């Protein structure tokens, strides 16, 4: 994947996350796209209160992953690089 393709993909993913960001912000949190790997795994970073929230595992599956996969075809996995599920 070229640098330009990766940049466009990250932009699409970031836009898809705008659907869930208001819910995260309501609890003082956010999520940031860090990378997309060659095998189409999205790496995200929990921000604010989301980083230490026990609900972040459910939010990942039911919110973040769902939002990304529904709007960006080809994404296989979404994983956090920080937070309680990584610790």
C-alpha positions as CSV (number, residue, x, y, z in Angstrom):
1,X,0.0,0.0,0.0
2,X,1.4,3.4,-1.0
3,X,1.8,6.3,1.4
4,X,-1.0,8.1,-0.3
5,X,-3.4,5.1,-0.2
6,X,-2.6,4.7,3.5
7,X,-3.3,8.4,4.2
8,X,-6.6,8.2,2.4
9,X,-7.5,5.0,4.3
10,X,-6.7,6.7,7.6
11,X,-8.8,9.7,6.6
12,X,-11.8,7.4,5.8
13,X,-11.4,5.5,9.1
14,X,-11.2,8.8,11.0
15,X,-14.4,10.0,9.4
16,X,-16.1,6.7,10.2
17,X,-15.2,7.3,13.9
18,X,-17.0,10.6,13.9
19,X,-20.2,8.5,14.4
20,X,-19.0,7.3,17.8
21,X,-17.0,10.2,18.9
22,X,-20.0,12.1,20.5
23,X,-20.6,9.1,22.7
24,X,-17.0,8.9,23.8
25,X,-16.8,12.7,24.4
26,X,-19.9,12.5,26.6
27,X,-17.8,10.4,29.0
28,X,-14.7,12.6,28.6
29,X,-12.9,10.3,26.1
30,X,-11.9,10.0,22.4
31,X,-10.1,7.6,20.1
32,X,-7.3,8.4,17.6
33,X,-6.3,6.4,14.5
34,X,-2.6,5.6,14.8
35,X,-1.9,3.3,11.9
36,X,-3.3,0.8,9.3
37,X,-1.1,-2.2,8.7
38,X,-0.6,-4.1,5.4
39,X,-2.9,-6.8,6.6
40,X,-5.7,-4.2,7.1
41,X,-5.6,-4.0,10.9
42,X,-6.4,-0.6,12.3
43,X,-4.4,0.5,15.3
44,X,-6.2,3.0,17.6
45,X,-5.2,4.9,20.7
46,X,-7.7,5.5,23.5
47,X,-7.7,9.1,24.7
48,X,-9.0,10.7,27.9
49,X,-11.3,8.7,30.2
50,X,-11.5,5.9,27.6
51,X,-7.9,4.8,28.3
52,X,-8.7,3.5,31.7
53,X,-12.4,2.6,31.2
54,X,-13.5,-1.0,31.8
55,X,-16.2,-0.5,29.1
56,X,-13.6,0.2,26.4
57,X,-13.4,-3.5,25.5
58,X,-17.2,-3.5,24.7
59,X,-16.9,0.0,23.1
60,X,-14.2,-1.4,20.8
61,X,-16.4,-4.3,19.6
62,X,-19.8,-2.8,19.5
63,X,-18.9,0.8,18.6
64,X,-15.4,1.4,17.2
65,X,-14.9,-1.8,15.1
66,X,-18.5,-1.7,13.9
67,X,-18.3,1.9,12.8
68,X,-15.1,1.4,10.9
69,X,-16.0,-1.9,9.2
70,X,-19.4,-0.6,8.1
71,X,-17.9,2.4,6.3
72,X,-14.4,1.2,5.2
73,X,-14.6,-2.1,3.4
74,X,-11.6,-4.4,3.6
75,X,-10.7,-3.6,7.3
76,X,-10.1,-7.0,9.0
77,X,-9.3,-6.0,12.6
78,X,-9.3,-3.1,15.0
79,X,-7.1,-3.1,18.0
80,X,-6.0,-0.6,20.7
81,X,-2.4,0.1,21.4
82,X,-3.1,1.3,24.9
83,X,-5.8,1.0,27.5
84,X,-6.9,-1.7,30.0
85,X,-7.1,-4.5,27.4
86,X,-3.4,-3.9,26.5
87,X,-2.0,-3.5,30.0
